[in-house]
Amino acid sequence: MTLPLDQAIQHYEAAIAALAQAARPVPAVIVLEALNARDGVQAALADADHVSGAALQTISKLDQQLRNHASEIAPFIQAADWRASFSPKETAWWWWLEAPKPKQWSQFDWLWTALSVTFLTISLGLVGDISTRFLKGGPDTAGAIAVSTQSILTLLAAGGALTKAGQEASKQSLKKLNVSEQYWHELGTVGSGVLLLGLIGLRQSLPAISSWYTDRGREAYDQKAWGSAEAQYKRALELNADNTSAHFWLGRLYEDLQKPDEARTQYQYAIADDPNAVNNLARLSILKKDYPTAISLLQKPLSDEQTALEPATKFALMKNMGWVRLKQGNATDAETWLDDAIKLGQAEKLPEKTIAAAHCLQAQVIEAQGDPKKPLVAQKQALPEWKKCAGHGTATVPEEDEWMTTAQQRLPKLEEGQ
């Protein structure tokens, strides 16, 4: 039953007096009595037909006294779940009292706000940078998820800090979580900072993600899915332009697609870190008859004792050095390089189809060293090398296929003449 307004005010006044005189810490029952008394005043105001100015002035005075006790009231209404038990309206401000923030604490609110805005501004810039890398050339599933997630989180954070609607929604959420208002600015800064750190972490992880795309490209390449492989390699390079492996394999793909100029460009990006790219670029230079460039490329890894070369890579470099020397007409030097390459291949037990290319070239060197007036003699001397060339060459490499064809054409005639 609602009390008349004058009795409700007297009850409220007595509750405030009891609150002021209570021992510290104030007992919960006294705090609850004061809040209940203020509820009674509000109910009486709603039922009253007319409220005098004196009554309103008294209520205002008592309300101010109640606010002065916010430090004693706030711990109870925040921690004791009274709000959940009694479900007060949000207009019942006495149920939402906050302990006053110390001046030395509140004086830095401007700093927390400035930091929040700064963090969010940087975050938006990072989102733009990362999203552009993922979206260029059309998004894939993984890229779409990454872009959507970071964009949504950033926009939510920015909306909560920079728009009125967002700020109001944030306040309501913090109230429901019983978070003291004195910490709202700091929590906003922490949230913005965590978002920024997450985006920085994502930006720093782009090289690792780029490697993941490179691996997907390798899988597509092995399955001869050329379009998919190219898309994966390009995505890897958008995320990390310094991904040497992606440059190399994209170059390999372009070679398979008969695009030597595009392949050359990719190999040039990779030669600083990948001897295989050096070898492939040198090979393209030989095919283009740019022999000085090929020699310059091949000499560096072969002469650098600090460079640890895989046996297959070193064999390929030596074989190509023999090839370019043969093309230059230096058969003696070519023979030395090819002989060393063959010995290395045999010592390291490389596949015969790999070593066969050096035998093909060695056969040509022997013929080049022969008497021009007696070509058949030189061809017969080269017969053992032609046999190894014809039996184990790699038909998928254009020049090796040509050498194998030459060997297969020579062998019947030479063997008949033995």
Order of alpha helices (4+ residues) and beta strands (2+ residues): alpha-alpha-alpha-alpha-alpha-alpha-alpha-alpha-alpha-alpha-alpha-alpha-alpha-alpha-alpha-alpha-alpha-alpha-alpha-alpha-alpha-alpha
